[in-house]
Amino acid sequence: MRTKSVVYTRQRKKKYFRLAKGSYATKKNRWRMVMQQVERSLNYSYVGRKDKKANFRTLWIIRLNAAVREEGISYNRFISGLKRANVAIDRKMLAEIAVNDNVSFKQLIEIAKSA
C-alpha cells in the first residue's frame, strides 16, 4: 500500500511559496521555479548583509573626509593624528559627531593636528 505525504508536502511547499511571494512571472507560482528563486534570493540576502557593513563604513569615511577637508586637513592625516593622540573613537561615532556636533568635531581636528 502506498503512503501519501500530502499534509507534510503541502506545508513544506507553502513555506517556500510564501518566501517567493512578490517574485516576477512564474517564479512565484511554479514549484521548480520557486525553489530556484528562493535559493537564489536567500544567497543574495546573506551576501547583502555582509556588504551592508562595508557600505556603511564607506559612507562614514566619505562624510569624515568631507568634514575634515573643510578644516584644511586630509582624512588620513586626521585619522593618524587621532591614533597618535590615543583617541579611540570609531568612524561611525566620528561621522555622527561631524554631522551633529560641529564644535566638538573642530576640537577633535585640533587634537589630530597637534599630534
N, C-alpha and C positions, 0 to 999 in steps of 0.2 A: 504494500500500500504506500502510495506517495504522500509525503507530508508537505503541507503548504506553509510557507513562511510569510504569509500575506501581511499580518499586522506589523511584524518587525521590519519587513522590507519597506512598507509604506512609511513607517516612522522615520527610517533612515533616509529615505528619499526626500521626505518633507523637509528635513533639516537642510539638505543641500539646495532644494528649490527655494527655501527661504533665504539662504545665503546668496543665491543667484538673482534674487528679485532686483529689478531695475537694470538688468543687463539688456543688451541690444539683440533684437531679432530672435533667433531660435536658441540663443544662449540662456534663455530664461525658462524655456518650456520643453526642451528635448533632453532626455536623461543624459545621453552621451556628451552633448554639448555643455550641459550644466556641469557635469563632472570636470570637464576640461577647463571651463571658465572659472569655477570656484577654486580649483587648484592653482591656476594662474593668478587669480586675484589675491589669494592668501599669500602666495610667494611675494608678490609685489608689495603687499601691505607690510610684510615682515621687513623687506629691504627698505621700504619707505620710513619705517620707524627708526631705522639706523641712520638714514640720510637726513632726517629732520634735525638730528643733533648737530651734524656738520653744517647744515644750512643756517641754524641759529647762531652758531659760533662765527660764521662768516658775516652775518648781519651785525653782530656785536662789534666785530673788528672794523667793519666799514663805518659804523657810527662813531667809534672811537677815533678812527683816522680822520674823519671829517671834523670832529670836535677839536682834536689837538692841532690840526693844521691851521685852524683859525687863530690859535695862540702862537704860531710860528715854530712848531716843533713837529718832527715826524713821528709816526706811530711807533716804529721800532725803537727810537731813542726814548720815547715816553715809557714804553714797557721795560726796557733795560734799566732806565733810571729808577723806576719803581722797584725793580728787583734788587738793585744795588742799595736802595734805601730801606730794604726789608719791609716793603708794604705788600701784604698778602691779600689783595683783593682780586677776585676773578674778573674775567672780561664781561660777564653778564652784569655784575654789580657796577663795574666801571661805566658800562654803556648806560645803565639806568641813571647813575649819578650825572653823567654828561648831559642826558636829556632833561632831567628834572631839577637838578640842584647845581646851577652854574657856578655859584660861589665856591662850594666845596671842590668842584672839579678843577677850578683855577688853582686852588691850594695844592691839589694833587699834582698839577702840572709844575708848579714851583718846586715841590719836593723832588720831582723827577729831574728837573733842570739842575737843581743844586747837587744832586747825587751824580 
